[in-house]
Amino acid sequence: MLGAFVPARQIATLIHEGFDTFYAEFMRLTRAARLRFDEGDWLRLQEEQRARTDLYQRFVGRTLASLAPITSRYPRDLALWMNAHVIYGEQVASRIDVEVAETFFNAITRKIFNTAGVKPEIEFLDNHLGRHAGQPSPGLRRRFAWSDDLAQVLREVLRYPRPAPRWRDLDGDVRYLTQRFVEECPLLRDGGRFDYVEVIKTVVFRPKEGYIVARVVAGERVTPLVVPLRTHANGFSVDGALLTEAAVMPVFSSTRSYLFVDVRKPSTLVDFLGSLMPRLSRSELYIAIAHHRHGKSLIYRELVDQLAASDDPLIVAPGIRGLVMTVFTQASYRNVFKMIRDTPAKSGVTRDDVLQSYRDVFRGQRVGRLADTQEFEYLAFDRARFEPACLAELLEKAPSLVRVEGDTVVIQHMYIEEKMTPLDLYMADATPADAERAMVDYGTAIKELAAHNIFAGDLLWKNFGVTQFGRLVLYDYDEIRPLLDCNFRDIPAPRSWEDEMSAQPYYSVRDNDVFPEEWGPFVVPRRPARLRDAFLDSHADLLTAEYWRGVQRDLVAGRVRVNLPYAPRHAPP
């Protein structure tokens, strides 16, 4: 019997070593990134951000390779892996990052067994909060009690993070922050004082954005105090004050790239952030702080709970059917499921192209205008939960990805993404004021993507969604490309009457040629006139090739306007 446990212990130890090595590199990159942030070295910081995103799959692959001698001798030996599961659980039980360590084990077993759904006997599935709530959280936060000298309290808040920010004008920043706090903090407005301010020790940041994250507590009431930072050549300055949940949520939005946070116990930080933003799920918060693999595990657990607590069917998502993706959802669920069609109905687009586009978005800067998508394999659903027309469409459009096994539907590959209202459906039901606001934000979204070298390609309304907070986001990536790869051209003047009447272009067109003058009919509505005027008043330049060539010149020269998720105190760099 003892001999049977030897390979099981070897498996557990190799996976634990794999996780240890991964997490050490993850933290090394995170800490190195802080130096890049302090120096304003945005290009290096973006490179390290992509490298950090790629780490998980790289170390899962390395760990699988280290296990190969054992797994080749004992191929898919469930009893062996059940023992390894128990031993690994014992090995990581005292870790303060236990939840992400256990998720790493799950990633390995799912690759080994090609698990459809879950195998609870070899996966960690339960909620860790109860089991591990008593573990210490090493120096993550500090409290500063109420004082009649409010400025001194806020001075301590600014001075607490480590490594300590080098302030250009700490006295001036304290005066600014005190004034904003007195004017806008809900707890001061209601009661005149609070019990304490609690501050996270680490600065939270991504390229060109940094934040001191704190909360103000009065009894059972909690309100955010998130302080944006601006990096200058000679130090930092306070760039604003975010004092409500609505103001803070865009910072942690899934439409922005994952944050750098030097924290040893992620669950404690997620609890802290959840107290500031109760509308965000735990999966969203883990993903925001770059623990996206554990966030994926939580998305699945949230889905299981959702299906257990509801009875409405899985249906084809409302809206115009896509030419590349098939999308389904549940009316009561907050996300959608997206699958690549076996044969995309769009000329020149292949499955590999779409996979690469989604990977690029996952690794890159989403700048607040690209939806985050999490990739899943071998999800299993109860066949009875599908509306028959929905299941029929999945089997017709993506038969290589869908198989029916008795009462179970297994989907081999899909993306899960936040549910949004397609812009065309939104405009049909919106009030006049909301419709005008959406039209202006639609143009702004196109411009903000362009300013970061992202060309949406297909600008049809159906490819943009309106989030629950009324923000326009691109969620169709099959034609996305670097803006600098495009050749923006004016339509040449016709040479003759025959040119004017020709059904085909009378001028040469290459694959990367783009003619913004052609966009009018599907970008700008003819009716009602107020919507057309709202768009053209703000964004008529989008329909000219010269505007786009100007953006390209700015990109080449390094003149990029930063799209910040808050109203900055200082002019953007």
Secondary structure, 3 states (H helix, E strand, C coil): CHHHHHHHHHHHHHHHHHHHHHHHHHHHHHHHHHHHHHHCCHHHHHHHHHHHHHHHHHHHHHHHHHHHHHHHHCCCCHHHHHHHHHHHHHHHCCCCCHHHHHHHHHHHHHHHHCCCCCCHHHCCCCCHHHHHCCCCCCCCEEEEECCCCHHHHHHHHHHCCCCCCCECCHHHHHHHHHHHHHHHCHHHHHHCCCCEEEEECCCEEECCEEEEEEEEEECCEEEEEEEEEEEECCEEEECCCECCHHHHHHHHCCCCCCCECCCCCHHHHHHHHHHHCCCCCHHHHHHHCCCHHHHHHHHHHHHHHHHHHCCCCEEECCCCCCCCEEEEEECCCCEEEEEECCCCCCCCCCHHHHHHHHHHHHHCCCCCCECCEEEEEEEEEEHHHECHHHHHHHHHHCCCCEEEECCEEEEEEEEEEECCEEHHHHHHHCCHHHHHHHHHHHHHHHHHHHHCCEECCCCCHHHEEECCCCCEEECCCCCCEEHHHCEECCCCCCCCHHHHHCCCCCCCCCCCEECHHHHHHHHCCCCCHHHHHHHHHHHHHHHCHHHHHHHHHHHHHCCCCCCCCCCCCCCCC
